Structures are given as C-alpha cells and as structure tokens.
Amino acid sequence: MNKAKRIILAIGLLFLIIAGLTAYNKYTFLQSAVKTKGVITDYRIEIKEENSGKRKKQTRYYYPIFEFKDNQNRLIQEKSNVGTGGSMPYPVGHKIEIVYEKENPQNASINDFSSNWFLTLILGAFSIVFFLIGFFINETNPNSQNIG
C-alpha cells in the first residue's frame, strides 16, 4: 500500500471516529435531555458572499432564536448554532420542541433532525469520501514498467 493511500485512508478513519464520537455524544445527550415546548422569537441573520466568476452571490443564513421555560419555570432564551440558507425554517412565533440539559438549561437545542444530526452526517460523509478515494487509488508504482 503506497503512502498516499495510507494517508487518505487514515484521514477517512479519523473522520469516521469523530463522527462516531459526535453521534454517541448527541445520542447520550438526547437520552438524558429534558423535552419541552418553546417558541421561535427571532432570527440571527448572517449574509455570506460567494464569488462565482464575475458575479458575487449573497446568501442569507437564518439562525433561530428561541425561548422556553425550564423545569424550574425560568424563562431561557437561546440561539441555535444550526442555520438554514435562503429562508427561515419556522415563522416567528412558531412552537417547537426543545431539548435541554437538566442541570444546564443553556445547553439547549431545537429537537429536529438537522439540529441533532447535521454535524454527524457531514463528518460521516467526509469519511466515506476519503475511504472511496483511498480504496480507488491505484496501487501500482508509476515508475514500474509492465512487461508482457
């Protein structure tokens, strides 16, 4: 196995391990998290510019700000670290399910698929890409000559 192939496969393995750890951490968090109802109160908007040839394209990313009451009836307001590009995923005032850590209500997130599993899926996808590249790298030595 050549050096480049080993390096690429090692990177794929590293991404797979990190994906596994993030999945395990999220799973254990969700098993012990308190579920409650919350409401979208606003959005933090980030505008990102991308250059595509001669044109600049601007995309708005919407990060929900939500509030909920914890098990001690305190009002908690949090900002999601998962945003969507192009449009708001929920209208302001929309009721959503929230999961939070009982001892630390500021560790809260919207209980939906993208908020829970986006990072794990991205890391897993990177590991698959690196594994595929690594497995399809030609193992023959480019300096050797085929006789025949």
N, C-alpha and C positions, 0 to 999 in steps of 0.2 A: 504494500500500500504506500503510495507516494505521500510526501509531506503535505502538499496542498489538500489532498483528500482527507488526511487525518485532522488537519486544522479545521476544515469546513464541517466535518462530522462532529468534532469537539464543540464547535460553536452551536451546532444544532442540538447537541446533548445539553449544553448549558441552557439554551432557551427552553428546552423541554423540562429541565429540572426547575427552573424559575417558574414556568407555567404551572407545574405541579405544586410548587410551594404556594403560589398565589391562589390556586384553586383550593388547596387544603385550608389556607387561612380564611378565605371567604366562606367556605363550607362550615368551618367551625364557628365563625362569627354568626352566620345565619342560624345555626342550631341553637345558639345561646342568646340571640338578639331578641329584644322586645319589639313586637309589632304594634303599630298604632296608626291612626289616620292623621294625615297632615294636609296642608293646603299650599299651593303654589302662590307666593306673594309677589314675586317679581323675577326678573332675569338679569344676570350679568352678561353683557354683550361684548364680545371681542371681535374685532374686524381684522382678518388676516389677508394680506395681499400675496398673490402668486403671479409670477411673471410667466406668461405663455407667449413666447415670441415677442412681438412688438406691443402686445396688449397686456395690461395689468388687470387681473381679475380679483375682485374683492369678495370674500365670503364672510358672512356674519355667523358667528357661533354663539348659541344661546345656552347658558348655564343656569338651571333653575335655582331660585332662592325659595326655600320652603320653611314653614314653621309648623310646630306640633307641640302638644303638651306631653311631658314625660310622666312617669308613674307617680311623681310627687306633685303633679299638677303645675309644674313650672313651664312657662312658655319658652320654647327653644327655637331659635332661628338659625338655619344652616344654609350653606351654599354648596350645591352639588359640584363635584370635580369632573363630572361627565357632562359634556355638552353635545349639542347637535348642530350641524351646519345647515344653513338655509332657512329653517323655520323653527318656531317654538314647538317643542313636543307636546306641551299642555298649555291650555289658556290660563291666564292669571285667574286665581280663584278655584281652579280645579282641585278636587280632593284626590289625594294619592295615599298609597300605603307607604309607611316609613318603617325602617328597621333601625334600631339603635342599641348601643351597649348600655346595659342597665346601670353600671357604675359610672359611665361616662356618656351622657346623652348627646354631647357634642360630636361623638363618633356615630354619626347618623347618615343614612343614605336613603334614596328612593328605592323601594323594593320592586325593581323591574329588571328584566333580563340584561339590558345594556349596562345599567349601573352595577350590577352584580358580577357579570362575567366578561365584559368587554376586554379588560386587560388580559385575562387568562386566554381568551380566544386569540388575541393578537400575538401573544407570546407563543402560543401553540402553533399558530400559522407560520411564524418565523422559523420555528424548529422544523416544521415539515418542509419548508422551502430549502433550508440548509441541508436537511437529510437527503432530499431529492437531488440537489446539486451534487452533494458528496457521493451519492451512490452512482450517479451517471458520469462522473469524471472518469475519463479514460485512464486505465491503469498502465497502459503501455508506455515505455520510455520513448520519448520523441527522438532520442539520439540513436536508438537501435534500428537496425535495418532488417527488414523481413527478407529472408532468402527462400526462394521457392519457385 
